[in-house]
C-alpha cells in the first residue's frame, strides 16, 4: 500500500470510528427503544407537574398572573436539545446537596453525569407526546427583541401564551431503575432557576415524589 493510500485508509478508518463512537453513545444514553420510552415517560411526568396550577412551585407564577390579569400559559417551550454538563456546574452541586442530605438516595447524580457527559442530546428522539410542549431552539428564541419596533423576545412573539421555557438534562436513575431525578433550567428569569424532581416508578407509571427549586442570585 502506498503512503498516500495508507493515509487515506487511516483517515477513513478514523472517521468510521468516530461515527461508531457517536452511535454507541446514542445507544448507551438512550438505551434503545425501551430506554427512550423510559426517558419520555419521566419527562412527561415532570412537564405535566410543571404545568399544573396546583404545583407548589407555581405559587409565585400564580401571584404574577393575578397581578397582571393574565391566564395560565397553554404551552411550555422546551429546548430541542438537552443541556451540557459544562454549562452550569451549580446545577450538579444542587443535586449533590440533596444526596448528601439524604433527601435523595446517592447514585442518581453519578448516573446523570454519565448519561449527559457527551453533551446535548436531541429530545425529538424521545417522542414527547404532550401537546402543550413546543420543542424549539431556545438559543435563537432568547436573543434580544424580535425586531426594532418590538420590545418582545422572539420567544414571546412566537409563543404569546407560554408558561416559560425548560432546558432539561437527560434523567439520572438509581441502580435498580425504579427512581429517577430530573434537573432542568426554568425561565425566563433574570438570575436563573433550576428545578429538581425526584420520581418513583410503579407498574410503568412515574410519579413525583419530591420537587425543589433553586433561584440563583
C-alpha positions as CSV (number, residue, x, y, z in Angstrom):
1,X,0.0,0.0,0.0
2,X,1.4,3.4,-1.0
3,X,1.9,6.1,1.6
4,X,-1.0,8.2,0.2
5,X,-3.3,5.2,0.1
6,X,-2.4,4.3,3.7
7,X,-3.0,7.8,4.9
8,X,-6.4,7.9,3.2
9,X,-7.2,4.5,4.8
10,X,-6.3,5.8,8.2
11,X,-8.4,8.9,7.8
12,X,-11.4,6.9,6.6
13,X,-10.9,4.4,9.5
14,X,-10.8,7.3,12.0
15,X,-13.9,8.8,10.5
16,X,-15.8,5.5,10.7
17,X,-14.6,5.0,14.3
18,X,-15.9,8.5,15.2
19,X,-19.3,7.7,13.7
20,X,-19.4,4.4,15.5
21,X,-18.5,6.2,18.8
22,X,-21.4,8.6,18.4
23,X,-23.8,5.8,17.5
24,X,-22.6,3.8,20.5
25,X,-23.0,6.8,22.8
26,X,-26.5,7.4,21.5
27,X,-27.5,3.8,22.2
28,X,-25.8,3.9,25.6
29,X,-27.6,7.2,26.5
30,X,-31.0,6.3,25.2
31,X,-30.8,2.5,25.9
32,X,-32.6,1.6,22.7
33,X,-36.4,1.9,22.4
34,X,-37.0,0.9,26.0
35,X,-34.6,3.5,27.3
36,X,-36.0,6.2,25.2
37,X,-39.5,5.3,26.3
38,X,-38.5,5.5,29.9
39,X,-36.9,8.9,29.5
40,X,-40.1,10.1,27.7
41,X,-42.4,8.9,30.5
42,X,-40.2,10.6,33.1
43,X,-40.0,13.9,31.3
44,X,-43.7,13.9,30.5
45,X,-44.5,13.3,34.2
46,X,-42.3,16.3,35.1
47,X,-43.8,18.5,32.4
48,X,-47.3,17.7,33.5
49,X,-46.4,18.6,37.1
50,X,-44.8,21.9,35.9
51,X,-48.0,22.8,34.0
52,X,-50.3,22.0,37.0
53,X,-51.6,25.2,38.8
54,X,-51.6,23.2,42.0
55,X,-47.9,22.6,41.9
56,X,-46.4,24.5,44.9
57,X,-43.5,25.6,42.6
58,X,-46.1,27.7,40.7
59,X,-47.1,29.8,43.7
60,X,-45.2,32.9,42.5
61,X,-46.3,32.5,39.0
62,X,-50.0,32.4,40.1
63,X,-49.4,35.7,42.1
64,X,-48.0,37.2,38.9
65,X,-51.0,36.1,36.9
66,X,-53.4,37.6,39.4
67,X,-51.5,40.9,39.4
68,X,-51.3,41.2,35.6
69,X,-54.7,39.6,34.7
70,X,-53.1,37.1,32.5
71,X,-54.1,33.4,32.2
72,X,-52.0,30.3,32.9
73,X,-49.8,29.6,29.9
74,X,-51.1,27.0,27.5
75,X,-47.8,25.9,26.1
76,X,-44.3,25.4,27.5
77,X,-41.3,25.8,25.3
78,X,-38.7,23.1,25.7
79,X,-35.2,23.4,24.3
80,X,-34.8,20.9,21.4
81,X,-31.5,19.7,22.9
82,X,-30.5,18.7,26.4
83,X,-28.2,20.8,28.5
84,X,-24.5,20.2,28.6
85,X,-22.8,19.4,32.0
86,X,-20.4,22.2,31.2
87,X,-23.0,24.9,31.1
88,X,-23.6,25.3,34.8
89,X,-21.8,23.2,37.4
90,X,-24.0,24.7,40.2
91,X,-26.9,22.5,39.0
92,X,-25.0,19.4,39.8
93,X,-23.9,20.8,43.2
94,X,-27.6,21.5,44.0
95,X,-28.5,17.8,43.3
96,X,-25.4,16.7,45.3
97,X,-26.6,18.6,48.3
98,X,-29.8,16.6,48.3
99,X,-27.9,13.3,48.0
100,X,-25.6,14.4,50.8
101,X,-28.6,15.4,53.0
102,X,-30.4,12.1,52.4
103,X,-33.5,13.5,50.7
104,X,-32.5,11.7,47.5
105,X,-30.6,8.4,47.6
106,X,-27.0,8.5,46.3
107,X,-26.2,7.3,42.9
108,X,-28.6,9.4,40.8
109,X,-26.1,12.2,40.3
110,X,-23.4,9.8,39.1
111,X,-25.8,8.3,36.5
112,X,-27.0,11.7,35.4
113,X,-23.4,12.7,34.8
114,X,-22.7,9.5,32.9
115,X,-25.7,9.9,30.6
116,X,-25.0,13.6,29.9
117,X,-21.2,13.5,29.6
118,X,-21.1,13.6,25.8
119,X,-23.1,16.8,25.5
120,X,-26.5,17.8,24.0
121,X,-29.0,15.0,23.0
122,X,-31.9,15.7,20.6
123,X,-35.1,15.5,22.6
124,X,-37.2,14.9,19.5
125,X,-35.8,11.4,19.5
126,X,-37.8,10.7,22.7
127,X,-41.1,11.5,21.1
128,X,-42.6,13.5,23.9
129,X,-46.4,13.4,23.3
130,X,-47.7,16.2,25.5
131,X,-49.4,18.6,23.1
132,X,-48.5,21.6,25.4
133,X,-44.8,21.0,24.7
134,X,-43.2,23.1,21.9
135,X,-39.7,21.9,21.1
136,X,-37.6,24.7,19.7
137,X,-34.2,26.3,19.6
138,X,-34.0,28.5,22.8
139,X,-30.7,30.0,21.9
140,X,-32.4,31.7,18.9
141,X,-35.6,32.5,20.8
142,X,-33.9,34.2,23.7
143,X,-31.6,36.6,21.7
144,X,-32.9,40.1,22.2
145,X,-36.0,41.8,20.7
146,X,-37.6,40.2,17.7
147,X,-37.5,43.5,15.8
148,X,-36.6,47.2,16.2
149,X,-40.2,48.0,16.7
150,X,-40.9,45.4,19.4
151,X,-39.7,45.0,23.0
152,X,-40.7,41.3,23.0
153,X,-38.3,38.5,22.6
154,X,-38.7,36.0,19.7
155,X,-40.0,33.6,22.3
156,X,-42.8,35.9,23.3
157,X,-43.6,36.7,19.7
158,X,-43.7,33.1,18.6
159,X,-45.5,31.7,21.7
160,X,-47.5,34.6,23.2
161,X,-49.4,32.4,25.7
162,X,-46.4,30.4,27.0
163,X,-45.7,29.1,30.5
164,X,-42.0,29.9,30.1
165,X,-39.3,27.6,28.9
166,X,-37.5,24.5,30.2
167,X,-34.0,23.1,29.4
168,X,-33.6,19.5,30.5
169,X,-30.7,17.2,31.3
170,X,-31.3,13.6,30.5
171,X,-32.7,12.0,33.7
172,X,-30.4,10.1,36.1
173,X,-31.6,6.8,37.5
174,X,-31.0,4.6,40.5
175,X,-29.2,1.3,40.0
176,X,-32.5,-0.7,40.0
177,X,-34.1,1.8,37.6
178,X,-37.0,2.4,40.0
179,X,-36.3,6.0,40.9
180,X,-35.2,9.0,38.8
181,X,-34.0,12.6,39.1
182,X,-34.6,15.3,36.7
183,X,-32.7,18.6,36.6
184,X,-33.9,21.5,34.4
185,X,-33.3,25.1,33.8
186,X,-36.5,27.1,34.1
187,X,-37.1,30.6,32.8
188,X,-37.3,33.3,31.9
189,X,-35.6,34.7,34.9
190,X,-33.1,37.5,35.4
191,X,-30.9,35.3,37.7
192,X,-31.5,31.7,36.7
193,X,-33.7,29.0,38.1
194,X,-33.1,25.3,38.4
195,X,-35.9,22.8,39.3
196,X,-35.0,19.4,40.7
197,X,-37.5,16.5,40.6
198,X,-37.3,13.1,42.3
199,X,-39.7,10.4,40.8
200,X,-40.6,6.8,41.5
201,X,-41.9,4.2,39.1
202,X,-44.7,1.7,39.8
203,X,-46.3,-0.6,37.2
204,X,-44.8,1.5,34.4
205,X,-46.1,4.8,35.8
206,X,-43.7,7.5,37.0
207,X,-44.9,9.8,39.8
208,X,-43.4,12.8,41.5
209,X,-42.0,12.0,45.0
210,X,-40.4,15.4,45.6
211,X,-39.7,18.7,43.9
212,X,-37.5,21.6,44.8
213,X,-36.4,24.9,43.3
214,X,-33.2,27.0,43.5
215,X,-33.2,30.6,42.4
216,X,-29.7,31.9,41.6
217,X,-28.8,35.4,42.8
